[in-house]
Amino acid sequence: MAFVKVGKAAEVPDGTSKVYEVGDRYIAVCNVEGEFYAIDDLCTHDEAPLNQGYLEGCEIECPRHGARFDVTTGRATALPAVVPVDTFPVRVEGDDIELDV
């Protein structure tokens, strides 16, 4: 795959996430202390949109049942989720956020 531009770095301030539609997927881009990470936006437990949850450090919490995922690896870190979310390579070129989906 090739990197595609999805948005601007300024759209995702530190400690927040933003969803971008790439093809038929919704990808949450998370900014953790100036580093950007990209994960599938759907919780693997109940398909809730993770972007609507709470980002604390490198973990994002599902808004429905409190499952947590490490945005740097996709690993499920708190029940009820046990299956990781997909992660995607992300880079910033100038002011542009680019994803390899």
N, CA, C and O atoms as a Tinker XYZ file with bonds, in Angstrom:
   404  protein
     1  N      0.842000   -1.180000    0.000000    73     2
     2  CA     0.000000    0.000000    0.000000    64     1     3
     3  C      0.886000    1.242000    0.000000    63     2     4     5
     4  O      2.087000    1.172000    0.261000    81     3
     5  N      0.277000    2.351000   -0.293000    73     3     6
     6  CA     0.992000    3.627000   -0.310000    64     5     7
     7  C      0.363000    4.564000    0.712000    63     6     8     9
     8  O     -0.819000    4.446000    1.038000    81     7
     9  N      1.158000    5.483000    1.204000    73     7    10
    10  CA     0.641000    6.472000    2.151000    64     9    11
    11  C     -0.319000    7.415000    1.433000    63    10    12    13
    12  O     -0.066000    7.844000    0.307000    81    11
    13  N     -1.433000    7.731000    2.110000    73    11    14
    14  CA    -2.412000    8.680000    1.578000    64    13    15
    15  C     -2.632000    9.786000    2.604000    63    14    16    17
    16  O     -2.668000    9.529000    3.808000    81    15
    17  N     -2.777000   11.003000    2.125000    73    15    18
    18  CA    -3.036000   12.148000    2.999000    64    17    19
    19  C     -4.470000   12.069000    3.507000    63    18    20    21
    20  O     -5.403000   11.848000    2.735000    81    19
    21  N     -4.634000   12.254000    4.831000    73    19    22
    22  CA    -5.979000   12.228000    5.402000    64    21    23
    23  C     -6.372000   13.535000    6.063000    63    22    24    25
    24  O     -7.562000   13.823000    6.192000    81    23
    25  N     -5.403000   14.331000    6.483000    73    23    26
    26  CA    -5.733000   15.577000    7.168000    64    25    27
    27  C     -4.490000   16.330000    7.568000    63    26    28    29
    28  O     -3.386000   16.025000    7.117000    81    27
    29  N     -4.681000   17.318000    8.422000    73    27    30
    30  CA    -3.595000   18.179000    8.901000    64    29    31
    31  C     -3.284000   17.863000   10.364000    63    30    32    33
    32  O     -4.182000   17.547000   11.145000    81    31
    33  N     -2.023000   17.949000   10.720000    73    31    34
    34  CA    -1.595000   17.664000   12.093000    64    33    35
    35  C     -2.310000   18.563000   13.097000    63    34    36    37
    36  O     -2.605000   18.128000   14.210000    81    35
    37  N     -2.590000   19.798000   12.724000    73    35    38
    38  CA    -3.256000   20.736000   13.634000    64    37    39
    39  C     -4.684000   20.303000   13.975000    63    38    40    41
    40  O     -5.251000   20.777000   14.960000    81    39
    41  N     -5.268000   19.411000   13.175000    73    39    42
    42  CA    -6.622000   18.920000   13.444000    64    41    43
    43  C     -6.664000   17.949000   14.629000    63    42    44    45
    44  O     -7.734000   17.649000   15.157000    81    43
    45  N     -5.485000   17.460000   15.041000    73    43    46
    46  CA    -5.418000   16.459000   16.109000    64    45    47
    47  C     -4.457000   16.951000   17.193000    63    46    48    49
    48  O     -3.305000   16.520000   17.236000    81    47
    49  N     -4.918000   17.850000   18.067000    73    47    50
    50  CA    -4.045000   18.360000   19.132000    64    49    51
    51  C     -3.600000   17.246000   20.081000    63    50    52    53
    52  O     -4.219000   16.184000   20.144000    81    51
    53  N     -2.537000   17.502000   20.804000    73    51    54
    54  CA    -2.017000   16.542000   21.776000    64    53    55
    55  C     -3.117000   16.093000   22.737000    63    54    56    57
    56  O     -3.876000   16.909000   23.260000    81    55
    57  N     -3.188000   14.777000   22.959000    73    55    58
    58  CA    -4.168000   14.221000   23.884000    64    57    59
    59  C     -5.542000   14.001000   23.296000    63    58    60    61
    60  O     -6.493000   13.725000   24.028000    81    59
    61  N     -5.664000   14.119000   21.964000    73    59    62
    62  CA    -6.959000   13.927000   21.310000    64    61    63
    63  C     -6.834000   12.913000   20.183000    63    62    64    65
    64  O     -5.740000   12.476000   19.827000    81    63
    65  N     -7.987000   12.555000   19.634000    73    63    66
    66  CA    -8.027000   11.693000   18.455000    64    65    67
    67  C     -9.058000   12.248000   17.487000    63    66    68    69
    68  O     -9.957000   12.996000   17.870000    81    67
    69  N     -8.909000   11.868000   16.232000    73    67    70
    70  CA    -9.841000   12.300000   15.185000    64    69    71
    71  C     -9.995000   11.152000   14.203000    63    70    72    73
    72  O     -9.032000   10.454000   13.887000    81    71
    73  N    -11.217000   10.964000   13.726000    73    71    74
    74  CA   -11.497000    9.879000   12.784000    64    73    75
    75  C    -11.420000   10.387000   11.351000    63    74    76    77
    76  O    -11.900000   11.470000   11.017000    81    75
    77  N    -10.800000    9.566000   10.525000    73    75    78
    78  CA   -10.736000    9.830000    9.090000    64    77    79
    79  C    -11.273000    8.610000    8.361000    63    78    80    81
    80  O    -11.004000    7.473000    8.749000    81    79
    81  N    -12.040000    8.856000    7.296000    73    79    82
    82  CA   -12.539000    7.769000    6.464000    64    81    83
    83  C    -11.534000    7.530000    5.345000    63    82    84    85
    84  O    -11.210000    8.435000    4.577000    81    83
    85  N    -11.053000    6.307000    5.269000    73    83    86
    86  CA   -10.088000    5.926000    4.238000    64    85    87
    87  C    -10.650000    4.695000    3.539000    63    86    88    89
    88  O    -10.651000    3.600000    4.100000    81    87
    89  N    -11.128000    4.883000    2.309000    73    87    90
    90  CA   -11.794000    3.786000    1.617000    64    89    91
    91  C    -13.042000    3.408000    2.388000    63    90    92    93
    92  O    -13.904000    4.251000    2.638000    81    91
    93  N    -13.142000    2.132000    2.768000    73    91    94
    94  CA   -14.310000    1.664000    3.517000    64    93    95
    95  C    -14.024000    1.512000    5.010000    63    94    96    97
    96  O    -14.777000    0.844000    5.719000    81    95
    97  N    -12.944000    2.124000    5.490000    73    95    98
    98  CA   -12.564000    2.016000    6.905000    64    97    99
    99  C    -12.607000    3.375000    7.582000    63    98   100   101
   100  O    -12.412000    4.417000    6.957000    81    99
   101  N    -12.867000    3.327000    8.879000    73    99   102
   102  CA   -12.757000    4.515000    9.717000    64   101   103
   103  C    -11.540000    4.317000   10.611000    63   102   104   105
   104  O    -11.459000    3.350000   11.369000    81   103
   105  N    -10.599000    5.244000   10.512000    73   103   106
   106  CA    -9.328000    5.155000   11.218000    64   105   107
   107  C     -9.242000    6.311000   12.214000    63   106   108   109
   108  O     -9.441000    7.470000   11.852000    81   107
   109  N     -8.945000    5.983000   13.467000    73   107   110
   110  CA    -8.746000    7.007000   14.492000    64   109   111
   111  C     -7.261000    7.345000   14.552000    63   110   112   113
   112  O     -6.427000    6.472000   14.793000    81   111
   113  N     -6.942000    8.606000   14.333000    73   111   114
   114  CA    -5.569000    9.088000   14.485000    64   113   115
   115  C     -5.479000    9.733000   15.862000    63   114   116   117
   116  O     -6.253000   10.630000   16.192000    81   115
   117  N     -4.524000    9.264000   16.659000    73   115   118
   118  CA    -4.359000    9.723000   18.038000    64   117   119
   119  C     -3.028000   10.450000   18.179000    63   118   120   121
   120  O     -2.008000   10.008000   17.651000    81   119
   121  N     -3.049000   11.562000   18.893000    73   119   122
   122  CA    -1.835000   12.335000   19.155000    64   121   123
   123  C     -1.466000   12.140000   20.623000    63   122   124   125
   124  O     -2.179000   12.582000   21.524000    81   123
   125  N     -0.336000   11.468000   20.843000    73   123   126
   126  CA     0.161000   11.215000   22.196000    64   125   127
   127  C      1.494000   11.930000   22.343000    63   126   128   129
   128  O      2.524000   11.461000   21.859000    81   127
   129  N      1.458000   13.071000   23.017000    73   127   130
   130  CA     2.656000   13.875000   23.257000    64   129   131
   131  C      3.419000   14.181000   21.963000    63   130   132   133
   132  O      4.647000   14.103000   21.911000    81   131
   133  N      2.656000   14.532000   20.923000    73   131   134
   134  CA     3.254000   14.924000   19.657000    64   133   135
   135  C      3.565000   13.788000   18.706000    63   134   136   137
   136  O      3.986000   14.029000   17.575000    81   135
   137  N      3.365000   12.550000   19.143000    73   135   138
   138  CA     3.537000   11.387000   18.271000    64   137   139
   139  C      2.160000   10.940000   17.807000    63   138   140   141
   140  O      1.218000   10.888000   18.598000    81   139
   141  N      2.045000   10.615000   16.524000    73   139   142
   142  CA     0.764000   10.220000   15.959000    64   141   143
   143  C      0.706000    8.709000   15.768000    63   142   144   145
   144  O      1.669000    8.080000   15.330000    81   143
   145  N     -0.452000    8.145000   16.109000    73   143   146
   146  CA    -0.704000    6.714000   15.968000    64   145   147
   147  C     -2.058000    6.552000   15.294000    63   146   148   149
   148  O     -2.942000    7.393000   15.456000    81   147
   149  N     -2.221000    5.469000   14.536000    73   147   150
   150  CA    -3.476000    5.237000   13.824000    64   149   151
   151  C     -3.984000    3.835000   14.135000    63   150   152   153
   152  O     -3.249000    2.853000   14.034000    81   151
   153  N     -5.265000    3.764000   14.518000    73   151   154
   154  CA    -5.901000    2.488000   14.844000    64   153   155
   155  C     -7.268000    2.410000   14.178000    63   154   156   157
   156  O     -7.867000    3.427000   13.827000    81   155
   157  N     -7.751000    1.172000   14.010000    73   155   158
   158  CA    -9.121000    0.974000   13.554000    64   157   159
   159  C    -10.041000    1.615000   14.588000    63   158   160   161
   160  O     -9.829000    1.443000   15.788000    81   159
   161  N    -11.048000    2.344000   14.147000    73   159   162
   162  CA   -11.893000    3.100000   15.070000    64   161   163
   163  C    -12.950000    2.258000   15.771000    63   162   164   165
   164  O    -13.676000    2.783000   16.616000    81   163
   165  N    -13.064000    0.970000   15.453000    73   163   166
   166  CA   -14.110000    0.152000   16.062000    64   165   167
   167  C    -13.559000   -0.742000   17.160000    63   166   168   169
   168  O    -12.579000   -1.457000   16.957000    81   167
   169  N    -14.196000   -0.695000   18.326000    73   167   170
   170  CA   -13.849000   -1.582000   19.434000    64   169   171
   171  C    -14.060000   -3.027000   18.991000    63   170   172   173
   172  O    -15.075000   -3.344000   18.372000    81   171
   173  N    -13.118000   -3.891000   19.303000    73   171   174
   174  CA   -13.233000   -5.299000   18.913000    64   173   175
   175  C    -14.234000   -6.061000   19.777000    63   174   176   177
   176  O    -14.594000   -7.189000   19.442000    81   175
   177  N    -14.683000   -5.479000   20.862000    73   175   178
   178  CA   -15.667000   -6.136000   21.720000    64   177   179
   179  C    -17.091000   -5.867000   21.255000    63   178   180   181
   180  O    -17.901000   -6.791000   21.185000    81   179
   181  N    -17.414000   -4.600000   20.934000    73   179   182
   182  CA   -18.807000   -4.255000   20.641000    64   181   183
   183  C    -18.956000   -3.284000   19.468000    63   182   184   185
   184  O    -20.032000   -2.722000   19.259000    81   183
   185  N    -17.886000   -3.088000   18.709000    73   183   186
   186  CA   -17.890000   -2.226000   17.523000    64   185   187
   187  C    -18.308000   -0.785000   17.805000    63   186   188   189
   188  O    -18.846000   -0.114000   16.925000    81   187
   189  N    -18.070000   -0.315000   19.004000    73   187   190
   190  CA   -18.322000    1.092000   19.323000    64   189   191
   191  C    -17.208000    1.940000   18.720000    63   190   192   193
   192  O    -16.079000    1.466000   18.597000    81   191
   193  N    -17.499000    3.184000   18.342000    73   191   194
   194  CA   -16.463000    4.067000   17.800000    64   193   195
   195  C    -15.501000    4.514000   18.907000    63   194   196   197
   196  O    -15.885000    5.253000   19.813000    81   195
   197  N    -14.263000    4.061000   18.822000    73   195   198
   198  CA   -13.276000    4.377000   19.857000    64   197   199
   199  C    -12.995000    5.869000   19.956000    63   198   200   201
   200  O    -12.679000    6.372000   21.034000    81   199
   201  N    -13.109000    6.579000   18.838000    73   199   202
   202  CA   -12.855000    8.017000   18.855000    64   201   203
   203  C    -13.785000    8.755000   19.816000    63   202   204   205
   204  O    -13.451000    9.843000   20.284000    81   203
   205  N    -14.933000    8.181000   20.111000    73   203   206
   206  CA   -15.869000    8.815000   21.040000    64   205   207
   207  C    -15.529000    8.506000   22.496000    63   206   208   209
   208  O    -16.188000    8.993000   23.414000    81   207
   209  N    -14.491000    7.690000   22.695000    73   207   210
   210  CA   -14.044000    7.360000   24.043000    64   209   211
   211  C    -13.010000    8.354000   24.532000    63   210   212   213
   212  O    -12.840000    9.430000   23.958000    81   211
   213  N    -12.319000    7.980000   25.602000    73   211   214
   214  CA   -11.381000    8.867000   26.278000    64   213   215
   215  C     -9.954000    8.412000   26.004000    63   214   216   217
   216  O     -9.622000    7.246000   26.221000    81   215
   217  N     -9.105000    9.325000   25.526000    73   215   218
   218  CA    -7.690000    9.041000   25.297000    64   217   219
   219  C     -6.905000    9.544000   26.498000    63   218   220   221
   220  O     -6.921000   10.735000   26.811000    81   219
   221  N     -6.218000    8.621000   27.167000    73   219   222
   222  CA    -5.389000    8.974000   28.317000    64   221   223
   223  C     -4.016000    8.353000   28.109000    63   222   224   225
   224  O     -3.865000    7.131000   28.127000    81   223
   225  N     -3.024000    9.203000   27.914000    73   223   226
   226  CA    -1.695000    8.686000   27.595000    64   225   227
   227  C     -1.771000    7.917000   26.292000    63   226   228   229
   228  O     -2.297000    8.419000   25.299000    81   227
   229  N     -1.246000    6.699000   26.293000    73   227   230
   230  CA    -1.265000    5.903000   25.063000    64   229   231
   231  C     -2.423000    4.911000   25.030000    63   230   232   233
   232  O     -2.422000    3.992000   24.211000    81   231
   233  N     -3.417000    5.083000   25.915000    73   231   234
   234  CA    -4.571000    4.194000   25.916000    64   233   235
   235  C     -5.852000    4.953000   25.591000    63   234   236   237
   236  O     -6.074000    6.080000   26.036000    81   235
   237  N     -6.693000    4.281000   24.788000    73   235   238
   238  CA    -8.002000    4.840000   24.470000    64   237   239
   239  C     -9.053000    3.907000   25.046000    63   238   240   241
   240  O     -8.933000    2.684000   24.961000    81   239
   241  N    -10.091000    4.504000   25.636000    73   239   242
   242  CA   -11.142000    3.728000   26.295000    64   241   243
   243  C    -12.410000    3.742000   25.465000    63   242   244   245
   244  O    -12.861000    4.796000   25.016000    81   243
   245  N    -12.982000    2.567000   25.266000    73   243   246
   246  CA   -14.239000    2.448000   24.536000    64   245   247
   247  C    -15.354000    3.132000   25.325000    63   246   248   249
   248  O    -15.453000    2.944000   26.538000    81   247
   249  N    -16.194000    3.924000   24.653000    73   247   250
   250  CA   -17.249000    4.648000   25.363000    64   249   251
   251  C    -18.393000    3.757000   25.853000    63   250   252   253
   252  O    -19.177000    4.187000   26.699000    81   251
   253  N    -18.506000    2.536000   25.347000    73   251   254
   254  CA   -19.638000    1.685000   25.741000    64   253   255
   255  C    -19.387000    0.886000   27.011000    63   254   256   257
   256  O    -20.153000    0.980000   27.970000    81   255
   257  N    -18.312000    0.099000   27.018000    73   255   258
   258  CA   -18.113000   -0.823000   28.136000    64   257   259
   259  C    -16.770000   -0.670000   28.829000    63   258   260   261
   260  O    -16.441000   -1.461000   29.713000    81   259
   261  N    -15.988000    0.334000   28.446000    73   259   262
   262  CA   -14.744000    0.605000   29.147000    64   261   263
   263  C    -13.548000   -0.218000   28.724000    63   262   264   265
   264  O    -12.504000   -0.157000   29.374000    81   263
   265  N    -13.668000   -0.989000   27.649000    73   263   266
   266  CA   -12.489000   -1.703000   27.144000    64   265   267
   267  C    -11.426000   -0.671000   26.797000    63   266   268   269
   268  O    -11.746000    0.448000   26.396000    81   267
   269  N    -10.163000   -1.048000   26.951000    73   267   270
   270  CA    -9.068000   -0.111000   26.669000    64   269   271
   271  C     -8.091000   -0.764000   25.700000    63   270   272   273
   272  O     -7.888000   -1.978000   25.699000    81   271
   273  N     -7.486000    0.105000   24.864000    73   271   274
   274  CA    -6.517000   -0.350000   23.875000    64   273   275
   275  C     -5.302000    0.559000   23.895000    63   274   276   277
   276  O     -5.423000    1.773000   24.061000    81   275
   277  N     -4.131000   -0.039000   23.723000    73   275   278
   278  CA    -2.890000    0.717000   23.581000    64   277   279
   279  C     -2.821000    1.196000   22.132000    63   278   280   281
   280  O     -2.754000    0.373000   21.219000    81   279
   281  N     -2.836000    2.501000   21.908000    73   279   282
   282  CA    -2.858000    3.022000   20.539000    64   281   283
   283  C     -1.524000    2.823000   19.826000    63   282   284   285
   284  O     -1.464000    2.931000   18.601000    81   283
   285  N     -0.458000    2.535000   20.564000    73   283   286
   286  CA     0.850000    2.331000   19.929000    64   285   287
   287  C      0.990000    0.929000   19.356000    63   286   288   289
   288  O      1.767000    0.709000   18.426000    81   287
   289  N      0.233000   -0.029000   19.914000    73   287   290
   290  CA     0.348000   -1.426000   19.478000    64   289   291
   291  C     -0.971000   -2.037000   19.047000    63   290   292   293
   292  O     -0.982000   -3.044000   18.339000    81   291
   293  N     -2.094000   -1.442000   19.464000    73   291   294
   294  CA    -3.411000   -2.009000   19.213000    64   293   295
   295  C     -3.849000   -3.016000   20.261000    63   294   296   297
   296  O     -4.998000   -3.459000   20.240000    81   295
   297  N     -2.968000   -3.387000   21.173000    73   295   298
   298  CA    -3.242000   -4.420000   22.173000    64   297   299
   299  C     -4.396000   -4.011000   23.089000    63   298   300   301
   300  O     -4.466000   -2.873000   23.552000    81   299
   301  N     -5.302000   -4.967000   23.340000    73   299   302
   302  CA    -6.367000   -4.760000   24.316000    64   301   303
   303  C     -5.739000   -4.809000   25.702000    63   302   304   305
   304  O     -5.040000   -5.767000   26.035000    81   303
   305  N     -5.986000   -3.771000   26.519000    73   303   306
   306  CA    -5.361000   -3.691000   27.837000    64   305   307
   307  C     -6.354000   -3.805000   28.982000    63   306   308   309
   308  O     -5.946000   -3.898000   30.140000    81   307
   309  N     -7.651000   -3.800000   28.686000    73   307   310
   310  CA    -8.667000   -3.943000   29.736000    64   309   311
   311  C     -9.893000   -4.637000   29.162000    63   310   312   313
   312  O    -10.305000   -4.381000   28.031000    81   311
   313  N    -10.463000   -5.519000   29.970000    73   311   314
   314  CA   -11.683000   -6.213000   29.580000    64   313   315
   315  C    -12.829000   -5.218000   29.450000    63   314   316   317
   316  O    -12.788000   -4.163000   30.084000    81   315
   317  N    -13.837000   -5.513000   28.660000    73   315   318
   318  CA   -14.156000   -6.818000   28.119000    64   317   319
   319  C    -13.464000   -7.162000   26.801000    63   318   320   321
   320  O    -13.651000   -8.277000   26.312000    81   319
   321  N    -12.692000   -6.285000   26.210000    73   319   322
   322  CA   -12.011000   -6.605000   24.948000    64   321   323
   323  C    -10.792000   -7.481000   25.214000    63   322   324   325
   324  O    -10.063000   -7.280000   26.185000    81   323
   325  N    -10.586000   -8.454000   24.334000    73   323   326
   326  CA    -9.390000   -9.291000   24.399000    64   325   327
   327  C     -8.663000   -9.322000   23.058000    63   326   328   329
   328  O     -7.481000   -9.660000   22.993000    81   327
   329  N     -9.369000   -8.970000   21.997000    73   327   330
   330  CA    -8.797000   -8.955000   20.649000    64   329   331
   331  C     -8.247000   -7.560000   20.366000    63   330   332   333
   332  O     -8.933000   -6.570000   20.617000    81   331
   333  N     -7.021000   -7.463000   19.848000    73   331   334
   334  CA    -6.454000   -6.139000   19.559000    64   333   335
   335  C     -7.165000   -5.454000   18.394000    63   334   336   337
   336  O     -7.818000   -6.109000   17.581000    81   335
   337  N     -7.031000   -4.130000   18.325000    73   335   338
   338  CA    -7.499000   -3.386000   17.154000    64   337   339
   339  C     -6.349000   -3.314000   16.154000    63   338   340   341
   340  O     -5.179000   -3.378000   16.530000    81   339
   341  N     -6.695000   -3.182000   14.885000    73   339   342
   342  CA    -5.670000   -3.024000   13.855000    64   341   343
   343  C     -4.976000   -1.681000   14.019000    63   342   344   345
   344  O     -5.600000   -0.689000   14.394000    81   343
   345  N     -3.693000   -1.660000   13.738000    73   343   346
   346  CA    -2.921000   -0.417000   13.724000    64   345   347
   347  C     -2.418000   -0.177000   12.310000    63   346   348   349
   348  O     -2.325000   -1.105000   11.506000    81   347
   349  N     -2.096000    1.069000   12.015000    73   347   350
   350  CA    -1.659000    1.436000   10.676000    64   349   351
   351  C     -0.468000    2.375000   10.766000    63   350   352   353
   352  O     -0.408000    3.219000   11.660000    81   351
   353  N      0.482000    2.234000    9.845000    73   351   354
   354  CA     1.595000    3.187000    9.815000    64   353   355
   355  C      1.070000    4.597000    9.560000    63   354   356   357
   356  O      0.190000    4.805000    8.724000    81   355
   357  N      1.621000    5.554000   10.289000    73   355   358
   358  CA     1.226000    6.958000   10.145000    64   357   359
   359  C      2.489000    7.805000   10.138000    63   358   360   361
   360  O      3.455000    7.518000   10.845000    81   359
   361  N      2.462000    8.837000    9.338000    73   359   362
   362  CA     3.591000    9.766000    9.304000    64   361   363
   363  C      3.052000   11.168000    9.072000    63   362   364   365
   364  O      1.943000   11.361000    8.575000    81   363
   365  N      3.876000   12.140000    9.450000    73   363   366
   366  CA     3.544000   13.539000    9.201000    64   365   367
   367  C      4.580000   14.079000    8.232000    63   366   368   369
   368  O      5.780000   14.059000    8.509000    81   367
   369  N      4.104000   14.558000    7.097000    73   367   370
   370  CA     4.948000   15.166000    6.067000    64   369   371
   371  C      4.574000   16.637000    5.994000    63   370   372   373
   372  O      3.502000   16.985000    5.499000    81   371
   373  N      5.451000   17.498000    6.483000    73   371   374
   374  CA     5.088000   18.913000    6.600000    64   373   375
   375  C      3.989000   19.025000    7.637000    63   374   376   377
   376  O      4.200000   18.689000    8.802000    81   375
   377  N      2.816000   19.494000    7.229000    73   375   378
   378  CA     1.650000   19.566000    8.120000    64   377   379
   379  C      0.639000   18.461000    7.844000    63   378   380   381
   380  O     -0.391000   18.385000    8.514000    81   379
   381  N      0.919000   17.606000    6.869000    73   379   382
   382  CA    -0.039000   16.592000    6.441000    64   381   383
   383  C      0.118000   15.288000    7.214000    63   382   384   385
   384  O      1.228000   14.782000    7.378000    81   383
   385  N     -1.004000   14.748000    7.688000    73   383   386
   386  CA    -1.026000   13.406000    8.265000    64   385   387
   387  C     -1.267000   12.438000    7.118000    63   386   388   389
   388  O     -2.197000   12.614000    6.331000    81   387
   389  N     -0.425000   11.415000    7.028000    73   387   390
   390  CA    -0.553000   10.400000    5.990000    64   389   391
   391  C     -0.626000    9.025000    6.635000    63   390   392   393
   392  O      0.099000    8.732000    7.586000    81   391
   393  N     -1.517000    8.180000    6.102000    73   391   394
   394  CA    -1.707000    6.821000    6.597000    64   393   395
   395  C     -1.414000    5.818000    5.503000    63   394   396   397
   396  O     -1.650000    6.073000    4.323000    81   395
   397  N     -0.896000    4.674000    5.912000    73   395   398
   398  CA    -0.700000    3.544000    5.005000    64   397   399
   399  C     -1.728000    2.490000    5.394000    63   398   400   401
   400  O     -1.503000    1.686000    6.298000    81   399
   401  N     -2.859000    2.507000    4.695000    73   399   402
   402  CA    -3.977000    1.617000    5.038000    64   401   403
   403  C     -4.107000    0.534000    3.990000    63   402   404
   404  O     -4.988000   -0.320000    4.091000    81   403
